[in-house]
Amino acid sequence: MTLILFYVCLVLLYSLVSKRLERTIITAPALFAGAGIALVLTTPLLGELQADRKTFLLIAEIGLVLTLFTDGCRINLRVLRGNEKLPVRLLGLGMLPSLALGAVGALWLVPQLSVLEACIVAAILVPTDAGLGEVVVNSPQVPTRIRQALSVEAGLNDGMAVPFLMLFIALAEAGSQGAGRVLTRFLIEQLGYGAFIGLLIGGVGGWLLGHAKRRGWMADSIQQLGLVTLPLLCVVVSEHFGASMFIAAYVAGLAVQPGFKEAAEHSVEFTESWGRLVNFFVFFLFGIMVTTAWKDFTLPIVLYAVLSLTVVRMVPVAVALLGTRLSPATVLFTGWFGPRGLASIVLGLVYLEKASHTPGTATIRLMVMATVLLSIFAHGFSTLPGISLYARKVRCLDSGAPELLALEELGSCG
C-alpha cells in the first residue's frame, strides 16, 4: 500500500502544479519516473515490488490496451491518404527500416544475442510514445502538418509493433517444434483470434452503442463508460482464447467507428483523464524498476540506447521523407522527436512474462530499460528548447513551404 499511497499523493501534487510545469523542461513522464527512482533510493520497497509484479504487469497491459483502442478509434483514413502521405511515409518507409537497423545495431554492440533476440529488442523499442511527445504535438509553434504526422505515427506504430514482437517471441521459444509450425500457430492464435475478437467486440459493441444513442436509451454522461468496456472485454476474452489482447484492442478501435461515430471523441476524453492515471503509474513503476537494474548497465548497452534514439530512428526518418521538400530542420526535428515510453515499457514487461527463459532475457531487459530511461529524460529536457529552436527555423521559411500547408486536424472518424 505504500506505493499506492505515494503515487496518489504524487498525482495530487502534479495536478496542483501542472500548469506551471508546462513552462519548464520537466515533463509528466520524467516527473513520475524520477519520483519512482527517488522513492526506491530513500525507502526499502523492493520486497513489495517483487510481490506485486503480476499486478503491475496487468495494470501496464491495461494501460497499453486502452491506448491501442484509442489509437484505433482516432484513425482517419483521409488524413493518412492526403498531404503527401507523411504519416504513411513515417510508418511504412520509416518503421520497418528502424526495426531492421535496431536489430543490426543490437547484434553489433551486443554480439551474444541471437538474431531473434536482437529482433525482439528492436520490436520492443521501435514504437514511439505520443505521451512523451505530448508537448510537441500540442505546441502551436510547431506546424500543424508536422505535429499531426508525429501524432499519427506515435498513435499507430505501437499497434503495428505488437505482431512483430509476438512473432519473434514465438519463434525464439519454438525450439524443436520448428519455425513453420510456430508461425502457423502464431498467425492463427495471436493474429487470427486477436483480430477476430477485436472485430467482433468492436463491431457489435459499436453498433449497440450507436443504436442506443440514436434511440435515446443511453445518457450522454454514460457513453464514455460504455465505450471503455469494449477494450476491457478484449482483455478478458483474449486471455481466455490465448489471443493477443493488444491486437484485439487495436482492431476493436477500428471496428467500433462505423457503428458509433462518436468513438474518437469519447475514447480520447477517457485517455486524457482517467487513462492518464494508468499511464503515469507505468512510468512511476518504471522508475522503481530501473533502480534495481542500472548498476548492470554496461558500455555497449548504453551505446545501444544512444544508437536507438539517434541513428536507428533518425536515418530511416530522413530516408522516408526524401522527396517531400521538407526543410533539413524539419527532418531533424521529426527524426529526434520519436521518444520511447509507455509502449516499450509494457512490451518489455510482456516479453519478460512470456519468454523469461530465453538466454538473452537479462540483456534484453537492460537494453530496453537503458533506452527508455535515456529517452524519458533526453526527450523531456530537450522538448521546449527544441520547439523554440525549430520555431525560429520555421519563421524563416517561405509561405509556400510544405511544412505550412493547411491540414485537417486528426480526430474525425468519418
C-alpha positions in Angstrom: 0.0 0.0 0.0 3.0 2.3 0.5 3.5 2.5 -3.3 -0.2 3.3 -3.9 -0.3 6.0 -1.2 2.9 7.7 -2.5 1.6 7.5 -6.1 -1.8 9.0 -5.3 -0.2 11.9 -3.4 2.2 12.4 -6.3 -0.8 12.7 -8.7 -2.4 15.2 -6.5 0.7 17.3 -6.3 1.2 17.1 -10.0 -2.3 18.2 -10.7 -1.8 21.3 -8.4 1.3 22.5 -10.3 0.7 21.0 -13.8 0.2 24.4 -15.4 3.4 25.8 -14.1 5.3 22.6 -15.1 4.2 23.2 -18.7 6.6 26.1 -18.8 9.5 24.1 -17.6 11.6 21.2 -19.0 10.0 18.8 -16.6 7.5 16.6 -18.4 5.0 14.3 -16.6 6.8 11.1 -17.6 10.1 12.5 -16.3 8.4 13.6 -13.0 6.8 10.2 -12.3 9.8 8.2 -13.4 12.0 10.4 -11.3 9.7 10.1 -8.3 9.9 6.3 -8.6 13.7 6.4 -8.7 13.8 8.8 -5.7 11.4 6.6 -3.7 13.5 3.5 -4.1 16.7 5.4 -3.2 15.2 6.6 0.0 12.8 3.7 1.0 13.3 -0.1 1.0 10.4 -1.2 -1.2 12.0 -3.9 -3.3 10.2 -6.7 -1.5 6.8 -5.2 -2.0 7.6 -4.6 -5.7 8.5 -8.2 -6.3 5.4 -9.5 -4.5 3.1 -7.4 -6.7 4.8 -8.0 -10.1 1.8 -9.8 -11.6 -0.5 -6.9 -10.6 1.9 -4.3 -12.1 2.0 -6.3 -15.3 -1.8 -6.3 -15.5 -2.0 -2.6 -14.9 0.6 -1.9 -17.5 -1.1 -4.1 -20.0 -4.4 -2.4 -19.4 -2.7 0.9 -20.0 -1.4 -0.2 -23.4 -4.7 -1.8 -24.3 -6.6 1.5 -23.6 -4.0 3.4 -25.6 -4.2 1.0 -28.6 -8.0 1.1 -28.6 -8.0 4.9 -28.6 -5.4 4.9 -31.4 -7.7 2.7 -33.5 -10.7 4.9 -32.8 -8.8 8.0 -33.8 -7.6 6.8 -37.2 -8.9 8.9 -40.1 -8.0 7.3 -43.4 -8.4 10.6 -45.2 -5.6 12.0 -43.1 -3.4 9.1 -43.9 -4.0 9.4 -47.7 -3.7 13.1 -48.0 -0.9 15.7 -47.8 1.8 13.7 -49.5 1.1 10.9 -47.0 3.6 12.0 -44.3 2.2 9.6 -41.7 2.3 6.7 -44.2 5.9 7.5 -45.0 6.9 7.5 -41.4 5.0 4.3 -40.7 5.9 2.4 -43.8 9.3 3.7 -45.1 10.4 4.7 -41.6 9.3 2.0 -39.2 10.4 -1.2 -41.0 14.0 0.1 -41.6 14.1 1.2 -38.0 13.2 -2.3 -37.0 16.0 -3.7 -39.2 18.6 -1.1 -38.0 17.7 -1.7 -34.4 18.3 -5.5 -34.8 21.6 -4.9 -36.7 22.7 -2.4 -34.0 21.9 -4.9 -31.2 23.9 -7.6 -32.9 26.8 -5.3 -33.5 27.0 -3.9 -29.9 25.8 -7.0 -28.0 27.0 -10.0 -30.2 26.0 -12.6 -27.6 22.3 -12.0 -28.6 20.8 -14.3 -31.2 19.3 -12.9 -34.3 15.8 -13.4 -33.0 16.7 -11.8 -29.6 18.1 -8.8 -31.5 14.8 -8.6 -33.4 12.9 -8.7 -30.1 14.8 -5.7 -28.8 14.2 -3.8 -32.0 10.4 -4.6 -31.9 10.1 -3.5 -28.3 11.9 -0.2 -29.0 10.5 0.7 -32.4 7.2 2.3 -31.3 7.3 5.9 -30.3 5.3 7.5 -27.5 2.8 10.3 -28.0 2.6 10.8 -24.3 6.4 11.6 -24.0 6.0 13.9 -27.1 2.7 15.5 -25.9 4.2 18.9 -25.6 5.5 18.7 -29.2 2.2 17.5 -30.8 0.2 20.2 -28.9 2.5 23.1 -29.4 1.2 25.8 -31.7 4.8 26.8 -32.6 5.2 23.5 -34.5 3.4 23.5 -37.9 0.1 21.6 -37.8 1.2 19.2 -40.5 4.3 18.1 -38.7 2.5 17.8 -35.3 -0.1 15.7 -36.9 2.4 13.4 -38.7 4.2 12.8 -35.4 0.9 12.2 -33.6 -0.4 9.7 -36.1 2.9 7.9 -36.2 3.0 7.5 -32.4 -0.6 6.5 -32.4 -0.3 3.7 -34.9 3.2 2.3 -34.6 2.7 0.7 -31.2 -0.2 -1.3 -32.7 2.0 -2.2 -35.7 4.9 -3.3 -33.4 2.9 -5.8 -31.4 2.6 -8.5 -34.1 6.3 -8.3 -34.8 7.2 -8.7 -31.2 4.7 -11.6 -30.7 6.1 -13.4 -33.8 9.7 -13.0 -32.7 8.9 -14.3 -29.2 7.1 -17.3 -30.6 10.0 -18.1 -33.0 12.6 -17.7 -30.2 10.7 -20.1 -28.0 10.0 -22.6 -30.8 12.9 -24.9 -30.0 12.3 -28.3 -31.6 8.8 -27.5 -32.7 10.0 -25.9 -35.9 9.5 -22.4 -37.2 6.8 -23.4 -39.7 4.5 -24.9 -37.0 5.1 -21.9 -34.7 4.5 -19.4 -37.4 1.2 -21.2 -38.3 0.1 -21.3 -34.7 1.1 -17.6 -34.2 -0.9 -16.5 -37.3 -4.0 -18.4 -36.2 -4.0 -17.8 -32.4 -2.3 -14.4 -31.9 -3.2 -12.6 -35.1 -6.3 -14.5 -36.3 -8.1 -14.9 -33.0 -7.0 -11.5 -31.8 -8.2 -9.8 -35.0 -11.5 -11.7 -34.9 -12.1 -11.0 -31.3 -11.4 -7.3 -31.8 -13.6 -7.2 -34.9 -16.5 -8.9 -33.2 -16.4 -6.9 -29.9 -15.7 -3.6 -31.7 -18.3 -4.1 -34.4 -21.1 -5.4 -32.2 -20.2 -3.0 -29.4 -20.1 0.0 -31.7 -23.5 -1.0 -33.3 -25.1 -1.4 -29.8 -23.7 2.0 -28.6 -24.7 3.8 -31.8 -28.2 2.2 -31.8 -28.7 3.1 -28.1 -27.7 6.7 -28.7 -30.0 7.1 -31.8 -32.9 5.6 -29.8 -32.2 7.9 -26.9 -31.7 5.0 -24.5 -28.2 6.0 -23.4 -27.5 9.0 -21.2 -24.7 11.3 -22.6 -22.8 11.0 -19.4 -22.6 7.2 -19.7 -21.4 7.0 -23.4 -17.8 7.2 -22.4 -18.2 4.5 -19.8 -19.9 2.2 -22.3 -17.2 2.6 -24.8 -14.4 1.8 -22.3 -15.9 -1.6 -21.6 -15.0 -2.7 -25.1 -11.2 -2.8 -24.7 -11.6 -4.4 -21.3 -13.8 -7.1 -22.9 -11.0 -7.6 -25.4 -8.6 -8.3 -22.5 -10.8 -10.8 -20.8 -11.9 -12.7 -24.0 -8.4 -12.7 -25.5 -6.9 -14.2 -22.3 -9.5 -17.0 -22.4 -8.7 -17.9 -26.0 -5.0 -17.3 -25.9 -5.1 -14.5 -28.4 -3.3 -11.1 -28.3 -5.2 -8.6 -26.3 -3.2 -5.8 -27.9 -4.2 -6.8 -31.4 -7.8 -7.3 -30.3 -8.0 -3.9 -28.7 -6.4 -2.2 -31.7 -8.8 -3.9 -34.2 -11.8 -3.2 -31.9 -10.9 0.5 -32.0 -11.1 0.4 -35.8 -14.2 -1.7 -35.9 -16.2 0.5 -33.5 -16.1 3.5 -35.8 -18.8 2.6 -38.4 -21.5 1.9 -35.7 -20.5 4.6 -33.2 -19.3 7.8 -34.9 -18.5 9.5 -31.5 -16.0 6.8 -30.6 -12.9 9.0 -31.2 -14.3 11.9 -29.1 -15.2 9.7 -26.1 -12.1 7.5 -26.2 -9.8 10.5 -26.3 -11.7 12.1 -23.4 -11.2 8.9 -21.3 -7.5 8.6 -22.2 -6.8 12.2 -21.4 -8.3 12.0 -18.0 -8.7 8.6 -16.2 -6.4 6.8 -18.7 -3.5 9.1 -17.6 -3.7 7.6 -14.1 -2.7 4.2 -15.6 -0.1 5.6 -17.9 1.6 7.8 -15.2 1.6 4.7 -12.9 3.5 2.8 -15.6 6.2 5.5 -15.6 6.3 5.5 -11.8 6.7 1.7 -11.8 9.4 2.0 -14.4 11.4 4.4 -12.2 11.2 1.9 -9.4 12.3 -1.0 -11.6 15.2 0.8 -13.2 16.9 1.5 -9.9 17.5 -2.3 -9.5 19.0 -2.6 -13.0 21.1 0.5 -13.7 24.2 -0.9 -11.8 24.3 -3.6 -14.6 24.3 -1.1 -17.5 27.5 -1.8 -19.5 29.0 0.5 -22.1 27.6 -1.5 -25.0 24.1 -1.3 -23.5 24.4 2.5 -23.0 25.8 2.9 -26.5 22.8 0.9 -27.9 20.4 3.3 -26.1 22.1 6.3 -27.7 22.1 4.5 -31.1 18.4 3.6 -30.8 17.4 7.2 -30.2 19.6 8.6 -32.9 20.8 6.6 -35.9 18.1 3.8 -35.6 15.4 6.4 -35.5 16.7 9.4 -37.5 18.2 7.8 -40.5 15.1 5.9 -41.6 13.0 9.0 -41.0 15.3 11.1 -43.2 15.1 8.4 -45.9 11.3 8.2 -45.5 11.0 12.0 -46.0 13.0 12.2 -49.2 11.1 13.9 -51.9 8.7 15.7 -49.6 10.7 19.0 -49.9 10.7 19.4 -46.2 13.5 21.6 -44.8 16.5 19.9 -43.1 15.4 21.4 -39.8 12.0 19.7 -40.1 13.6 16.4 -41.0 16.0 16.7 -38.0 13.1 17.7 -35.7 10.9 14.9 -36.8 13.7 12.4 -36.5 14.7 13.4 -33.0 11.2 13.5 -31.5 10.4 9.8 -31.6 10.6 9.1 -27.9 10.3 5.6 -26.4 8.0 5.3 -23.5 4.8 3.5 -22.5 4.6 1.0 -25.3 8.2 0.0 -24.9 7.8 -0.4 -21.2 4.7 -2.5 -21.5 6.0 -4.6 -24.4 9.2 -5.2 -22.4 7.1 -6.5 -19.4 5.1 -8.7 -21.7 8.3 -10.2 -23.1 9.6 -10.9 -19.6 6.4 -12.6 -18.8 6.1 -14.7 -21.9 9.8 -15.5 -22.7 11.6 -15.2 -19.4 13.7 -18.3 -20.1 15.4 -17.3 -23.4 19.2 -16.9 -23.0 19.3 -13.2 -23.7 16.4 -12.2 -21.4 18.6 -10.3 -18.8 20.5 -8.4 -21.5 17.3 -7.5 -23.4 15.8 -6.2 -20.2 18.7 -4.0 -19.6 18.8 -2.7 -23.2 15.1 -1.7 -23.0 15.4 -0.1 -19.6 18.5 1.9 -20.6 16.9 3.2 -23.8 13.6 4.2 -22.2 15.3 5.8 -19.3 17.5 7.9 -21.6 14.5 8.8 -23.8 12.4 9.9 -20.8 14.9 12.5 -19.8 16.7 13.3 -23.0 13.5 14.0 -24.9 11.8 15.5 -21.9 14.5 18.0 -21.2 15.0 18.9 -24.9 11.3 19.4 -25.8 10.9 23.2 -25.0 14.4 24.2 -26.3 13.9 22.0 -29.4 10.5 23.6 -30.1 11.9 27.1 -29.7 14.8 26.5 -32.0 12.6 24.8 -34.6 10.1 27.6 -34.4 12.8 30.1 -35.3 13.7 28.0 -38.3 10.0 27.7 -39.4 9.6 31.5 -39.3 12.3 31.8 -41.9 10.6 29.5 -44.3 8.8 30.7 -47.4 5.0 30.9 -47.1 4.7 28.2 -49.6 6.9 25.7 -47.7 5.4 22.2 -47.5 5.5 22.4 -43.7 3.0 25.2 -43.7 0.4 23.6 -45.9 -3.1 23.6 -44.5 -4.2 20.3 -43.0 -7.3 19.0 -41.3 -6.9 18.0 -37.7 -6.8 14.5 -36.5 -9.8 13.0 -34.7 -12.7 12.7 -37.0 -13.8 9.1 -37.6 -15.9 9.9 -40.6 
